[in-house]
């Protein structure tokens, strides 16, 4: 287990105290771990939202430009 000394502002300390109480955690260390796990779930590995899946499917159905090679794509981009 890694230990760290963390400087918290007054507001951040209050937030941890609220999290600790709301979720019945033993100490602020548990509250910090809880917040980190929530952050990971929400921001680092989010599931695809249904709206996003619909958007991807719609885009996949649209007519696309086909290229036979990267060179052909590069020429189109450079020569407009």
CORGI-V568740 format. One record per residue. N is the residue number from 0. RES is the residue in one letter. SS is DSSP state (h for helix, s for strand, l for the rest). PSI is psi in whole degrees, 0 to 359 (none if undefined). D_CENTER is the distance of its C-alpha to the mean C-alpha in Angstrom with 2 decimals. Layout:
{{N/RES/SS/PSI/D_CENTER} {N/RES/SS/PSI/D_CENTER}}
This chain:
{{0/X/l/136/24.93} {1/X/l/138/23.87} {2/X/l/147/25.16} {3/X/l/145/24.12} {4/X/l/123/25.80} {5/X/l/129/23.45} {6/X/l/119/24.81} {7/X/l/144/23.55} {8/X/l/172/24.77} {9/X/h/317/26.68} {10/X/h/313/23.99} {11/X/h/322/21.32} {12/X/h/319/24.07} {13/X/h/318/24.80} {14/X/h/314/21.26} {15/X/h/321/21.33} {16/X/h/319/24.79} {17/X/h/315/23.72} {18/X/h/315/20.89} {19/X/h/312/23.51} {20/X/h/317/26.06} {21/X/h/322/24.06} {22/X/l/9/22.84} {23/X/l/39/26.08} {24/X/l/155/24.84} {25/X/l/321/27.56} {26/X/l/177/26.47} {27/X/h/334/23.94} {28/X/h/317/22.80} {29/X/h/323/21.76} {30/X/h/318/20.06} {31/X/h/314/18.04} {32/X/h/320/17.06} {33/X/h/312/16.23} {34/X/h/318/13.95} {35/X/h/316/12.16} {36/X/h/320/11.89} {37/X/h/318/10.62} {38/X/h/316/7.86} {39/X/h/313/7.00} {40/X/h/319/7.57} {41/X/h/323/5.71} {42/X/h/330/2.24} {43/X/h/322/3.46} {44/X/l/57/5.64} {45/X/l/148/5.77} {46/X/l/156/9.34} {47/X/l/131/10.73} {48/X/l/147/12.19} {49/X/h/323/15.97} {50/X/h/322/16.35} {51/X/h/319/14.21} {52/X/h/316/16.33} {53/X/h/318/19.42} {54/X/h/317/18.63} {55/X/h/316/18.25} {56/X/h/321/21.49} {57/X/h/317/23.24} {58/X/h/320/22.44} {59/X/h/329/23.67} {60/X/h/338/26.89} {61/X/l/150/27.62} {62/X/l/132/30.28} {63/X/l/164/29.01} {64/X/l/129/30.91} {65/X/l/137/31.93} {66/X/l/142/32.56} {67/X/l/340/34.68} {68/X/l/165/33.42} {69/X/h/324/31.18} {70/X/h/317/34.44} {71/X/h/317/35.09} {72/X/h/315/31.66} {73/X/h/317/32.19} {74/X/h/319/35.66} {75/X/h/318/34.50} {76/X/h/314/31.92} {77/X/h/327/34.44} {78/X/h/354/37.35} {79/X/l/none/35.57}}
